[in-house]
Structures are given as structure tokens and as C-alpha cells.
């Protein structure tokens, strides 16, 4: 390899690293939040509204009906998250594995990872892109909130299949009023 070819190769590598870094930060900025922070903020605002209404001492029937309605909304939102002790990472892994298999994807590897006291399950799988889309829809439609911490996809041009690697866990919510 000549000196000029090495320089061009070095420049290409630098450009690829810069592009990959820019793409990473772009995706981090534009990715939708899990909604947990906004949900917690909304729940706190609703709880504060209930407290304010209760303090006002107004005995109006409409007010009590509104308080009851707001409390029901809080419980509905809280029910979309796992509470402490409701599930463990092994049973959650079985749910995800069943969803992967149901969507005709083939699991090539699976492992459990713990980061900062949070358990993740990392799945590597392959299959058709449409089946992956259906799998991701299944995650969105799950009865409780699931959090996909990372997802990487690589397509194979030869057979039209994709390889994917995903880290997933379940969302929890602190139900203490402290």
C-alpha cells in the first residue's frame, strides 16, 4: 500500500468515525423519551391538584366526582408500570422470548446484564425486517411498559434477513408517596 493510499484510508476512517459519532448523538437527541419522567411529573401535578381541591373544603358533589375521576386516572397510569416485586428478570425474559418467537424471529444469543442496579436482557436474533417490525409493535402494545435500552440492526443483502441485537428491561414506578 502506498503512502497516498494509507493517507486516504486514514481520512476515510476518520470520516466514518465522525459520521458514526454524529449519528449516535443525533439519534440520542431525537429518540422519544420513555415517557416515565413526563408521566411522573403529570402524576405529581394531578396528586397536587387533588390535595388542593381537598384542602379547599368545598363539599360540592361535582368536586368529589372530579377528585374520584382524577384518582382513577392516576391508578390507570400507574398500572401501566411494574411495581416492585411484581416481576423478575427471568419471567420477563420468557415474555420477551415468547414475543420474539411468535414473530418468527430466531434467537441466536441471550444473556442477562446488570448495570447500575438495573437488569437488562440482551437478545441477538435474526429474521425478516417485517417480522422485526411486528415484534417492535408487540413491545409498544405490551400491557405494561417495556424499555428498549439499545437496538442495533444489520441487514444481510444475500438472503434479505436482518440481524438485530437488543437490550430490554421493564419499566418500574415508585408508588411510595414519601
PEPETA-V604934 format. One record per residue. N is the residue number from 0. OMEGA is omega as a letter, one per 30 degrees, with the letter a starting at -180 (* if undefined). NEAR is the number of other ideal C-beta (glycine too) atoms within 12 Angstrom. Layout:
N;OMEGA;NEAR + N;OMEGA;NEAR
This chain:
0;a;9 + 1;a;8 + 2;l;9 + 3;l;10 + 4;l;11 + 5;l;12 + 6;l;13 + 7;l;14 + 8;l;15 + 9;l;15 + 10;l;14 + 11;l;14 + 12;l;14 + 13;l;14 + 14;l;14 + 15;l;14 + 16;l;14 + 17;l;14 + 18;a;14 + 19;l;15 + 20;l;14 + 21;l;14 + 22;l;16 + 23;a;16 + 24;l;13 + 25;l;12 + 26;l;15 + 27;a;14 + 28;a;11 + 29;a;10 + 30;l;17 + 31;l;14 + 32;l;16 + 33;l;24 + 34;a;21 + 35;a;24 + 36;l;14 + 37;l;14 + 38;l;25 + 39;l;23 + 40;l;15 + 41;l;20 + 42;l;30 + 43;l;19 + 44;l;18 + 45;l;26 + 46;l;24 + 47;l;17 + 48;l;22 + 49;l;25 + 50;l;16 + 51;l;17 + 52;l;24 + 53;a;19 + 54;a;12 + 55;l;15 + 56;l;10 + 57;a;14 + 58;a;11 + 59;a;12 + 60;l;10 + 61;l;12 + 62;l;20 + 63;l;18 + 64;l;13 + 65;l;21 + 66;l;26 + 67;l;17 + 68;l;18 + 69;l;26 + 70;l;22 + 71;l;16 + 72;l;22 + 73;a;28 + 74;l;19 + 75;l;16 + 76;l;28 + 77;a;29 + 78;l;19 + 79;a;25 + 80;l;30 + 81;l;29 + 82;a;18 + 83;l;13 + 84;a;9 + 85;l;18 + 86;l;25 + 87;a;18 + 88;a;25 + 89;l;15 + 90;l;17 + 91;l;29 + 92;l;28 + 93;l;18 + 94;a;27 + 95;l;37 + 96;l;24 + 97;l;18 + 98;l;32 + 99;a;33 + 100;l;20 + 101;a;18 + 102;l;27 + 103;l;21 + 104;a;33 + 105;a;23 + 106;l;29 + 107;l;19 + 108;l;18 + 109;l;25 + 110;l;18 + 111;a;21 + 112;l;21 + 113;l;14 + 114;l;14 + 115;l;9 + 116;l;9 + 117;l;18 + 118;l;26 + 119;l;28 + 120;l;38 + 121;l;29 + 122;l;41 + 123;a;25 + 124;l;34 + 125;l;28 + 126;a;30 + 127;a;22 + 128;l;23 + 129;l;16 + 130;l;25 + 131;l;32 + 132;l;19 + 133;l;20 + 134;l;38 + 135;l;26 + 136;l;15 + 137;l;25 + 138;a;30 + 139;a;19 + 140;a;15 + 141;a;25 + 142;l;18 + 143;a;24 + 144;l;28 + 145;a;35 + 146;l;32 + 147;a;30 + 148;l;25 + 149;l;23 + 150;l;25 + 151;a;22 + 152;l;23 + 153;a;16 + 154;l;17 + 155;a;15 + 156;a;8 + 157;a;8 + 158;l;12 + 159;l;14 + 160;l;23 + 161;l;30 + 162;l;27 + 163;l;35 + 164;a;27 + 165;l;37 + 166;a;27 + 167;l;38 + 168;l;35 + 169;l;35 + 170;l;32 + 171;l;29 + 172;l;28 + 173;a;17 + 174;l;20 + 175;l;9 + 176;a;12 + 177;*;4
